[in-house]
Amino acid sequence: MDTNVLYFGDNLEILRKYIPDNSIDLVYLDPPFNSKKDYNILFKENGGVESEAQIKAFTDSWHWTQTAQDTYHEIVTKGPLKVGKLIGALYDAIGGNDVMAYLVMMTIRLVELHRVLKPTGSLYLHCDPTASHYLKLVLDQIFGGKNFRNEIIWCYTGPRKTPKKFSRKHDVIFFYTKTDHYIFNQQTIPHKSGLHDTGQVETFGRLRKDKASQEQIGEIRKLEERGKILEDWWIDIYPTDRVRKEMLGYETQKPLALLERIIKASSNEGDIVLDPFCGCGTAVVAAQKLNRKWIGIDVTHLAINLMRNRLRDSFPGIQFEVIGEPKDLSGAKALAHQDRYQFQWWALGLIGARPLGEKKKGADKGIDGVIHFVDDPAGKVSRVVVQVKSGHIGVNAVRELKAVVAKEAIGVLITLEPPTSPMKVEAVEAGYYHSPIWDKDYPKIQLLTIEELLQGKTVDMPPQTQTSVTFAKAPKISKKEGEQLSL
Ligand SMILES: C[S@@+](CC[C@H](N)C(=O)[O-])C[C@H]1O[C@@H](n2cnc3c(N)ncnc32)[C@H](O)[C@@H]1O
């Protein structure tokens, strides 16, 4: 089995195709939560607008469609007996609705994840109170209630208007093992770091130090150094939006410190960590930092692109493989045929552009993605705006782009088909963008085909500096033990 690999695709298919039985030491999964709000927030666009294009990618997982019905049927008829019985009973109680669709989608994947775990392996399922009660029932059936180890409550604070209820500020992380013999490295924290830790050792130490003998003071010191054994409620890890250095602009990104803690507790160096819903790759980055091998899976090209950049920025020179992306023109055509949004995100990724999504307002109408850069002494951010066309197009497409680009620096049109001669003429007539810092001219409209991009051609634009990168750049990570990056 290959490790240090990012797979693009539905994790159910990837698990079945590539991951053998009893091969993984630790699974961490953070699936989209079963709450519309959190789900949409996954792909919130600039200005907080929800992206219908991206929701499309998961429609089958979130509504009682034929896929949900088929998955239900598969679990009930071919799944482990106890799991089938539970899902059948829940279906009787809940019916075929969105919650049930989410549950069957999760159940079939959790059965696979149990299969791939080594007998000494552990699974951490990160969820929230909207679905945790259902998921625990499912996990108990798949892993056996006796292999339930913890329900970790990760608490945080932050502003939120909730006029008629308490502000919800915690996530739930279920920890299960496959058997009784599992890897667990006890974790400790400094005695002062827990909010509710009233400093028992400190107080004890202060009281005792007045009257204590040297020997007793030595004992107290040892106790202090050893730290406090971690409990199942964690309040010392800030959410990502309060750890500025880590923020990559991916709404559901989890903090590195959280993943480091889980990985240190339930694996050893050289072990294999799998994240089947890996988003912008926090578990993968934590695993790499802690000298574990890793496998990441995500079903959007958006996430795969982000992760690729994050890994390269965090660990310069890192070697890893991406499996499942189109490698040639026919693969690109197949992707465009299958799903034009995925095609768009993938194509935008070829030039490092950030997708904007579907519901664009004002100036962003007609733009699929952007690349930001700064080439102005005052630090003003400029944009390369990008359109991706998978179908047959003519000179009008270039004219439309020209209109959009009037107030921007550079416009790029990515096409599957080669541009026609009139398109090329129209592009050339747009003239140049002059960069004040580099004192250089760049073609205002650039036409790039997928084939050219696959051969390595890229946008002719001013170099991107640290402050101008399109996706926030991940900080370089040393393999030294580290605390949570500064706030
Ligand atoms: C909540 S996010 C994970 C965030 C991640 N823990 C991080 O720190 O960035 C869930 C991810 O699961 C992915 N996803 C949803 N359904 C999937 C599926 N069936 N197969 C693979 N990935 C999926 C989404 O694209 C999304 O990136």
The ligand as an SDF file (V2000), in Angstrom:
LIG
                    3D

 27 29  0  0  0  0  0  0  0  0999 V2000
  -15.0420   19.2810    7.7110 C   0  0  0  0  0  0  0  0  0  0  0  0
  -14.0150   19.1420    6.3110 S   0  0  0  0  0  0  0  0  0  0  0  0
  -12.4940   18.5400    6.9500 C   0  0  0  0  0  0  0  0  0  0  0  0
  -11.6000   19.6230    7.4670 C   0  0  0  0  0  0  0  0  0  0  0  0
  -10.2460   19.1150    7.9040 C   0  0  0  0  0  0  0  0  0  0  0  0
  -10.3120   18.3640    9.1320 N   0  0  0  0  0  0  0  0  0  0  0  0
   -9.2500   20.2580    8.0250 C   0  0  0  0  0  0  0  0  0  0  0  0
   -8.6950   20.4870    9.1130 O   0  0  0  0  0  0  0  0  0  0  0  0
   -9.0610   20.9400    7.0260 O   0  0  0  0  0  0  0  0  0  0  0  0
  -14.7010   17.7770    5.4980 C   0  0  0  0  0  0  0  0  0  0  0  0
  -14.0690   17.4420    4.1710 C   0  0  0  0  0  0  0  0  0  0  0  0
  -14.6190   16.2190    3.7300 O   0  0  0  0  0  0  0  0  0  0  0  0
  -14.6590   16.2300    2.3140 C   0  0  0  0  0  0  0  0  0  0  0  0
  -15.6220   15.1990    1.9110 N   0  0  0  0  0  0  0  0  0  0  0  0
  -16.9760   15.2150    2.0180 C   0  0  0  0  0  0  0  0  0  0  0  0
  -17.5010   14.0550    1.5690 N   0  0  0  0  0  0  0  0  0  0  0  0
  -16.4540   13.2830    1.1600 C   0  0  0  0  0  0  0  0  0  0  0  0
  -16.3490   11.9760    0.6130 C   0  0  0  0  0  0  0  0  0  0  0  0
  -17.4170   11.2310    0.3810 N   0  0  0  0  0  0  0  0  0  0  0  0
  -15.1030   11.5030    0.3220 N   0  0  0  0  0  0  0  0  0  0  0  0
  -14.0000   12.2510    0.5640 C   0  0  0  0  0  0  0  0  0  0  0  0
  -14.0430   13.5040    1.0950 N   0  0  0  0  0  0  0  0  0  0  0  0
  -15.2560   14.0090    1.3910 C   0  0  0  0  0  0  0  0  0  0  0  0
  -15.0460   17.6570    1.9610 C   0  0  0  0  0  0  0  0  0  0  0  0
  -14.6120   17.9790    0.6600 O   0  0  0  0  0  0  0  0  0  0  0  0
  -14.3100   18.4450    3.0480 C   0  0  0  0  0  0  0  0  0  0  0  0
  -13.0800   18.9230    2.5830 O   0  0  0  0  0  0  0  0  0  0  0  0
  1  2  1  0
  2  3  1  0
  2 10  1  0
  3  4  1  0
  4  5  1  0
  5  6  1  0
  5  7  1  0
  7  8  2  0
  7  9  1  0
 10 11  1  0
 11 12  1  0
 11 26  1  0
 12 13  1  0
 13 14  1  0
 13 24  1  0
 14 15  1  0
 14 23  1  0
 15 16  2  0
 16 17  1  0
 17 18  1  0
 17 23  2  0
 18 19  1  0
 18 20  2  0
 20 21  1  0
 21 22  2  0
 22 23  1  0
 24 25  1  0
 24 26  1  0
 26 27  1  0
M  CHG  2   2   1   9  -1
M  END
$$$$
